[in-house]
Amino acid sequence: KKIPFKSKFFDYVVGWNVSYYMENEDDIIEDHIKELSRVVKKNGNIICSFPKKNCFLFDKAIKVKKNYVKIKSDYFKIRNEQIMYRFNYRQELQRLFQKYFKEFKFSELNQDCFGLNYNFIIFVAKKK
């Protein structure tokens, strides 16, 4: 939520499985996106990954409010009670990020890794 770098510091930022972790139930995803945008230079690039709704992370998660869930059954037992923002579709990701970013390119990772469904949306975008 608070990246310890100056504004417009980076040409590239990789947000791999980080931006959807909320500090508490009152935290909002838009603040995380705005902060990510703050540290990227104009025309800089971001590469982000987000778990899809059917990713193992969300097994038995409890809805806190629309698109926010509390993790209850983390396979690795390190994220239990963590609040996360759960994206449902690529279009939702683009809608939330397009205030600050453009030229989206999407990919998906759907992998069964020893019985765990690692299902992620990955995208690259350019800062406006």
N, CA, C and O of each residue as an XYZ file, in Angstrom:
512
protein
N       0.825     -1.200      0.000
C       0.000      0.000      0.000
C       0.865      1.258      0.000
O       0.447      2.299     -0.505
N       2.058      1.165      0.560
C       2.979      2.304      0.589
C       4.352      1.817      0.127
O       5.065      1.147      0.875
N       4.713      2.155     -1.104
C       5.980      1.718     -1.680
C       7.058      2.745     -1.333
O       6.895      3.925     -1.644
N       8.147      2.330     -0.702
C       9.137      3.282     -0.188
C      10.112      3.820     -1.247
O      11.330      3.743     -1.084
N       9.554      4.362     -2.324
C      10.369      4.976     -3.362
C       9.710      6.276     -3.804
O       8.511      6.473     -3.610
N      10.504      7.158     -4.399
C       9.997      8.432     -4.889
C       9.026      8.213     -6.040
O       9.052      7.178     -6.705
N       8.179      9.193     -6.260
C       7.245      9.151     -7.386
C       8.015      9.104     -8.697
O       9.082      9.704     -8.828
N       7.464      8.387     -9.659
C       8.042      8.262    -11.001
C       9.488      7.771    -10.946
O      10.340      8.267    -11.683
N       9.762      6.819    -10.093
C      11.115      6.317     -9.873
C      11.499      5.198    -10.837
O      12.652      5.116    -11.261
N      10.542      4.334    -11.187
C      10.846      3.119    -11.943
C      10.389      3.190    -13.398
O       9.347      3.764    -13.713
N      11.194      2.593    -14.274
C      10.788      2.372    -15.656
C       9.922      1.122    -15.760
O       9.020      1.052    -16.594
N      10.202      0.128    -14.903
C       9.470     -1.133    -14.869
C       9.172     -1.509    -13.428
O       9.993     -1.303    -12.535
N       7.998     -2.057    -13.218
C       7.633     -2.601    -11.906
C       6.994     -3.964    -12.131
O       6.107     -4.122    -12.970
N       7.455     -4.929    -11.374
C       6.849     -6.256    -11.393
C       6.095     -6.425    -10.079
O       6.683     -6.374     -8.999
N       4.806     -6.624    -10.190
C       3.954     -6.884     -9.026
C       3.483     -8.325     -9.109
O       2.378     -8.600     -9.576
N       4.315     -9.231     -8.659
C       4.006    -10.646     -8.809
C       3.397    -11.162     -7.509
O       4.094    -11.388     -6.519
N       2.085    -11.340     -7.541
C       1.340    -11.881     -6.400
C       1.466    -11.013     -5.146
O       1.691    -11.533     -4.053
N       1.323     -9.711     -5.298
C       1.440     -8.840     -4.126
C       0.311     -7.824     -3.984
O      -0.125     -7.565     -2.863
N      -0.165     -7.255     -5.045
C      -1.050     -6.086     -4.976
C      -2.440     -6.370     -4.434
O      -3.173     -5.429     -4.128
N      -2.819     -7.599     -4.309
C      -4.169     -7.930     -3.868
C      -4.251     -8.237     -2.366
O      -5.332     -8.541     -1.862
N      -3.134     -8.161     -1.652
C      -3.139     -8.365     -0.204
C      -3.592     -7.073      0.479
O      -2.977     -6.024      0.286
N      -4.638     -7.142      1.256
C      -5.164     -5.972      1.946
C      -4.677     -5.963      3.397
O      -4.453     -7.017      3.993
N      -4.518     -4.767      3.954
C      -4.075     -4.654      5.341
C      -5.175     -5.033      6.323
O      -4.910     -5.605      7.380
N      -6.419     -4.705      5.957
C      -7.558     -5.009      6.815
C      -8.836     -4.938      5.978
O      -8.773     -4.721      4.768
N      -9.975     -5.118      6.607
C     -11.246     -5.145      5.878
C     -11.642     -3.788      5.304
O     -12.490     -3.725      4.414
N     -11.048     -2.705      5.794
C     -11.370     -1.366      5.291
C     -10.464     -0.929      4.146
O     -10.736      0.074      3.487
N      -9.411     -1.661      3.912
C      -8.476     -1.357      2.833
C      -9.183     -1.545      1.485
O     -10.070     -2.389      1.360
N      -8.788     -0.757      0.480
C      -9.421     -0.889     -0.840
C      -8.359     -1.041     -1.920
O      -7.285     -0.443     -1.850
N      -8.680     -1.840     -2.903
C      -7.741     -2.175     -3.977
C      -7.317     -0.936     -4.770
O      -6.177     -0.855     -5.228
N      -8.212      0.013     -4.931
C      -7.884      1.218     -5.701
C      -6.695      1.964     -5.105
O      -5.913      2.556     -5.848
N      -6.543      1.950     -3.791
C      -5.387      2.604     -3.165
C      -4.082      1.905     -3.541
O      -3.053      2.559     -3.716
N      -4.122      0.596     -3.665
C      -2.934     -0.172     -4.046
C      -2.546      0.125     -5.493
O      -1.366      0.264     -5.817
N      -3.548      0.220     -6.348
C      -3.286      0.509     -7.762
C      -2.730      1.922     -7.925
O      -1.799      2.145     -8.699
N      -3.296      2.854     -7.204
C      -2.826      4.242     -7.259
C      -1.365      4.334     -6.798
O      -0.571      5.059     -7.397
N      -1.016      3.612     -5.750
C       0.357      3.626     -5.240
C       1.316      2.976     -6.230
O       2.433      3.458     -6.416
N       0.900      1.910     -6.853
C       1.715      1.277     -7.885
C       1.965      2.264     -9.027
O       3.084      2.379     -9.528
N       0.928      2.959     -9.423
C       1.039      3.949    -10.498
C       1.979      5.093    -10.112
O       2.720      5.602    -10.953
N       1.948      5.485     -8.871
C       2.745      6.617     -8.395
C       4.235      6.411     -8.645
O       4.932      7.362     -8.998
N       4.733      5.203     -8.471
C       6.180      4.975     -8.551
C       6.676      4.638     -9.962
O       7.877      4.470    -10.174
N       5.753      4.541    -10.923
C       6.131      4.213    -12.306
C       6.213      5.499    -13.132
O       5.324      6.348    -13.066
N       7.281      5.628    -13.903
C       7.439      6.779    -14.790
C       6.396      6.740    -15.900
O       5.867      5.679    -16.232
N       6.105      7.907    -16.469
C       5.214      7.968    -17.621
C       5.776      7.073    -18.724
O       6.972      7.105    -19.013
N       4.921      6.292    -19.321
C       5.260      5.296    -20.339
C       6.096      4.140    -19.805
O       6.588      3.316    -20.576
N       6.258      4.080    -18.472
C       6.891      2.918    -17.861
C       5.936      1.736    -17.914
O       4.755      1.895    -18.224
N       6.446      0.564    -17.612
C       5.657     -0.654    -17.729
C       5.470     -1.345    -16.388
O       6.329     -1.281    -15.509
N       4.327     -2.007    -16.254
C       4.100     -2.870    -15.108
C       3.812     -4.277    -15.624
O       3.236     -4.465    -16.696
N       4.221     -5.235    -14.844
C       3.896     -6.631    -15.084
C       3.292     -7.127    -13.780
O       3.940     -7.083    -12.734
N       2.055     -7.597    -13.842
C       1.354     -8.007    -12.626
C       0.721     -9.381    -12.786
O       0.340     -9.791    -13.882
N       0.623    -10.067    -11.681
C      -0.102    -11.332    -11.665
C      -1.114    -11.299    -10.534
O      -0.866    -10.743     -9.464
N      -2.253    -11.905    -10.800
C      -3.329    -11.975     -9.813
C      -3.965    -13.350     -9.880
O      -4.200    -13.867    -10.972
N      -4.248    -13.952     -8.732
C      -4.893    -15.263     -8.755
C      -6.321    -15.159     -9.278
O      -7.054    -14.221     -8.962
N      -6.695    -16.148    -10.086
C      -8.069    -16.216    -10.564
C      -8.961    -16.760     -9.452
O      -8.482    -17.325     -8.469
N     -10.240    -16.580     -9.627
C     -11.218    -16.992     -8.620
C     -11.070    -18.471     -8.247
O     -11.343    -18.850     -7.108
N     -10.637    -19.310     -9.201
C     -10.514    -20.737     -8.923
C      -9.107    -21.161     -8.492
O      -8.789    -22.349     -8.519
N      -8.273    -20.215     -8.101
C      -6.940    -20.517     -7.593
C      -7.058    -21.155     -6.206
O      -7.967    -20.828     -5.444
N      -6.142    -22.057     -5.888
C      -6.185    -22.758     -4.601
C      -6.170    -21.806     -3.402
O      -6.658    -22.161     -2.329
N      -5.622    -20.612     -3.571
C      -5.582    -19.646     -2.460
C      -6.962    -19.359     -1.893
O      -7.107    -19.087     -0.701
N      -7.982    -19.422     -2.756
C      -9.326    -19.028     -2.352
C     -10.201    -20.195     -1.905
O     -11.383    -20.003     -1.621
N      -9.639    -21.398     -1.840
C     -10.415    -22.540     -1.347
C     -10.919    -22.246      0.063
O     -10.129    -21.942      0.958
N     -12.205    -22.336      0.255
C     -12.869    -22.131      1.554
C     -12.741    -20.702      2.081
O     -12.987    -20.462      3.263
N     -12.365    -19.756      1.233
C     -12.290    -18.351      1.668
C     -13.692    -17.849      1.979
O     -14.675    -18.320      1.406
N     -13.772    -16.902      2.882
C     -15.058    -16.335      3.304
C     -15.181    -14.921      2.751
O     -14.268    -14.106      2.883
N     -16.316    -14.645      2.135
C     -16.562    -13.310      1.583
C     -16.667    -12.295      2.721
O     -17.419    -12.493      3.676
N     -15.910    -11.217      2.606
C     -15.940    -10.125      3.581
C     -16.857     -9.016      3.062
O     -17.697     -8.493      3.794
N     -16.683     -8.673      1.804
C     -17.534     -7.738      1.072
C     -17.289     -8.011     -0.398
O     -16.479     -8.873     -0.739
N     -17.966     -7.302     -1.265
C     -17.860     -7.600     -2.692
C     -16.394     -7.658     -3.139
O     -15.656     -6.681     -3.015
N     -15.993     -8.811     -3.654
C     -14.658     -9.088     -4.183
C     -13.545     -9.157     -3.136
O     -12.381     -9.332     -3.499
N     -13.864     -9.026     -1.879
C     -12.875     -9.153     -0.807
C     -13.178    -10.416     -0.019
O     -14.321    -10.667      0.364
N     -12.143    -11.205      0.215
C     -12.318    -12.455      0.952
C     -11.272    -12.577      2.051
O     -10.209    -11.958      2.004
N     -11.608    -13.395      3.040
C     -10.667    -13.726      4.106
C     -10.243    -15.177      3.893
O     -11.080    -16.073      3.796
N      -8.946    -15.391      3.825
C      -8.401    -16.722      3.589
C      -8.579    -17.556      4.862
O      -8.245    -17.121      5.964
N      -9.113    -18.764      4.677
C      -9.391    -19.624      5.823
C      -8.684    -20.971      5.769
O      -8.553    -21.637      6.796
N      -8.231    -21.381      4.601
C      -7.662    -22.718      4.491
C      -6.425    -22.700      3.599
O      -6.356    -23.411      2.596
N      -5.454    -21.880      3.977
C      -4.231    -21.772      3.184
C      -3.430    -23.065      3.292
O      -3.104    -23.521      4.387
N      -3.130    -23.629      2.166
C      -2.374    -24.881      2.121
C      -1.038    -24.749      2.864
O      -0.596    -25.693      3.519
N      -0.405    -23.591      2.763
C       0.898    -23.374      3.388
C       0.797    -22.815      4.808
O       1.806    -22.659      5.495
N      -0.430    -22.517      5.241
C      -0.714    -22.050      6.597
C      -0.007    -20.743      6.966
O       0.331    -20.517      8.128
N       0.210    -19.891      5.971
C       0.838    -18.596      6.255
C      -0.096    -17.431      5.935
O       0.179    -16.297      6.329
N      -1.195    -17.692      5.228
C      -2.098    -16.613      4.826
C      -3.458    -16.681      5.506
O      -4.327    -15.861      5.210
N      -3.664    -17.614      6.390
C      -4.963    -17.698      7.055
C      -5.280    -16.380      7.760
O      -4.428    -15.789      8.424
N      -6.525    -15.937      7.597
C      -7.044    -14.670      8.135
C      -6.639    -13.463      7.295
O      -7.065    -12.347      7.591
N      -5.842    -13.654      6.274
C      -5.437    -12.558      5.389
C      -6.626    -12.132      4.528
O      -7.339    -12.976      3.985
N      -6.834    -10.833      4.408
C      -7.861    -10.295      3.511
C      -7.216    -10.098      2.137
O      -6.127     -9.535      2.025
N      -7.906    -10.570      1.098
C      -7.409    -10.418     -0.268
C      -8.521     -9.909     -1.170
O      -9.701    -10.187     -0.956
N      -8.116     -9.165     -2.171
C      -9.051     -8.766     -3.218
C      -9.038     -9.868     -4.264
O      -7.976    -10.279     -4.732
N     -10.230    -10.347     -4.629
C     -10.334    -11.447     -5.590
C     -10.945    -10.930     -6.883
O     -12.121    -10.567     -6.931
N     -10.126    -10.903     -7.933
C     -10.597    -10.497     -9.255
C     -11.330    -11.660     -9.888
O     -10.955    -12.819     -9.717
N     -12.378    -11.335    -10.618
C     -13.158    -12.373    -11.268
C     -12.840    -12.514    -12.749
O     -12.886    -13.620    -13.287
N     -12.517    -11.404    -13.417
C     -12.339    -11.426    -14.863
C     -11.231    -10.463    -15.284
O     -10.900     -9.526    -14.558
N     -10.666    -10.706    -16.460
C      -9.686     -9.778    -17.036
C     -10.263     -8.375    -17.149
O      -9.588     -7.387    -16.863
N     -11.521     -8.304    -17.569
C     -12.154     -7.000    -17.769
C     -12.189     -6.187    -16.468
O     -12.052     -4.964    -16.492
N     -12.368     -6.859    -15.363
C     -12.378     -6.170    -14.067
C     -10.999     -5.611    -13.752
O     -10.878     -4.476    -13.290
N      -9.967     -6.394    -13.996
C      -8.596     -5.906    -13.809
C      -8.343     -4.672    -14.664
O      -7.842     -3.659    -14.176
N      -8.690     -4.763    -15.926
C      -8.450     -3.646    -16.835
C      -9.256     -2.426    -16.410
O      -8.745     -1.307    -16.445
N     -10.498     -2.625    -16.014
C     -11.341     -1.501    -15.586
C     -10.703     -0.772    -14.398
O     -10.685      0.459    -14.365
N     -10.190     -1.510    -13.443
C      -9.598     -0.892    -12.254
C      -8.252     -0.218    -12.545
O      -7.940      0.817    -11.957
N      -7.476     -0.786    -13.426
C      -6.137     -0.263    -13.717
C      -6.129      0.805    -14.802
O      -5.164      1.565    -14.889
N      -7.173      0.895    -15.638
C      -7.114      1.767    -16.812
C      -7.131      3.259    -16.491
O      -6.868      4.072    -17.377
N      -7.424      3.630    -15.283
C      -7.329      5.042    -14.899
C      -5.874      5.522    -14.998
O      -5.619      6.689    -15.296
N      -4.932      4.617    -14.748
C      -3.512      4.966    -14.707
C      -2.676      4.308    -15.805
O      -1.568      4.755    -16.098
N      -3.210      3.247    -16.410
C      -2.436      2.446    -17.347
C      -3.188      2.229    -18.651
O      -4.407      2.391    -18.711
N      -2.449      1.861    -19.697
C      -3.018      1.650    -21.035
C      -2.288      0.481    -21.700
O      -1.362     -0.093    -21.126
N      -2.712      0.142    -22.900
C      -2.060     -0.880    -23.722
C      -1.900     -2.212    -22.981
O      -0.794     -2.741    -22.871
N      -2.989     -2.733    -22.490
C      -2.983     -3.982    -21.735
C      -2.768     -5.189    -22.642
O      -3.323     -5.274    -23.737
N      -1.955     -6.108    -22.163
C      -1.769     -7.404    -22.813
C      -1.904     -8.456    -21.712
O      -1.237     -8.383    -20.681
N      -2.781     -9.435    -21.952
C      -3.106    -10.426    -20.933
C      -2.622    -11.816    -21.300
O      -2.480    -12.167    -22.471
N      -2.378    -12.586    -20.268
C      -2.079    -14.001    -20.393
C      -2.690    -14.701    -19.178
O      -3.079    -14.050    -18.208
N      -2.768    -16.004    -19.239
C      -3.263    -16.769    -18.095
C      -2.327    -17.931    -17.830
O      -1.747    -18.511    -18.748
N      -2.195    -18.254    -16.571
C      -1.441    -19.417    -16.149
C      -2.423    -20.331    -15.439
O      -2.996    -19.959    -14.414
N      -2.617    -21.512    -15.974
C      -3.499    -22.511    -15.375
C      -2.678    -23.779    -15.218
O      -2.411    -24.494    -16.184
N      -2.286    -24.041    -13.983
C      -1.341    -25.124    -13.749
C      -1.756    -25.930    -12.521
O      -2.089    -25.367    -11.478
N      -1.732    -27.234    -12.657
C      -1.913    -28.120    -11.514
C      -0.518    -28.499    -11.045
O       0.196    -29.239    -11.720
N      -0.143    -27.991     -9.898
C       1.192    -28.238     -9.365
C       1.060    -29.126     -8.132
O       0.835    -28.639     -7.024
N       1.200    -30.421     -8.335
C       1.068    -31.391     -7.256
C      -0.260    -31.271     -6.531
O      -0.328    -31.357     -5.305
N      -1.319    -31.070     -7.314
C      -2.663    -31.004     -6.752
C      -3.132    -29.612     -6.366
O      -4.274    -29.456     -5.935
N      -2.304    -28.613     -6.504
C      -2.705    -27.231     -6.202
C      -2.966    -26.506     -7.516
O      -2.130    -26.522     -8.420
N      -4.119    -25.876     -7.614
C      -4.476    -25.135     -8.829
C      -3.880    -23.737     -8.782
O      -4.408    -22.838     -8.128
N      -2.782    -23.576     -9.482
C      -2.164    -22.263     -9.625
C      -2.761    -21.628    -10.872
O      -2.245    -21.806    -11.975
N      -3.841    -20.892    -10.696
C      -4.541    -20.263    -11.813
C      -4.443    -18.747    -11.654
O      -5.009    -18.169    -10.726
N      -3.715    -18.117    -12.573
C      -3.442    -16.693    -12.450
C      -3.704    -15.956    -13.758
O      -3.563    -16.514    -14.847
N      -4.084    -14.707    -13.627
C      -4.136    -13.774    -14.749
C      -2.860    -12.945    -14.661
O      -2.489    -12.464    -13.591
N      -2.205    -12.789    -15.784
C      -0.969    -12.009    -15.837
C      -1.168    -10.928    -16.893
O      -1.708    -11.198    -17.966
N      -0.735     -9.711    -16.597
C      -0.836     -8.677    -17.627
C       0.346     -7.734    -17.581
O       1.031     -7.582    -16.570
N       0.550     -7.108    -18.730
C       1.550     -6.066    -18.910
C       0.776     -4.830    -19.347
O      -0.147     -4.932    -20.155
N       1.144     -3.660    -18.819
C       0.496     -2.413    -19.226
C       1.508     -1.278    -19.136
O       2.544     -1.392    -18.482
N       1.180     -0.191    -19.805
C       2.056      0.983    -19.873
C       1.389      2.121    -19.098
O       0.178      2.321    -19.191
N       2.186      2.856    -18.340
C       1.684      3.992    -17.556
C       1.257      5.111    -18.500
O       1.966      5.431    -19.454
N       0.117      5.693    -18.236
C      -0.385      6.826    -19.040
C       0.457      8.056    -18.789
O       0.198      9.110    -19.369
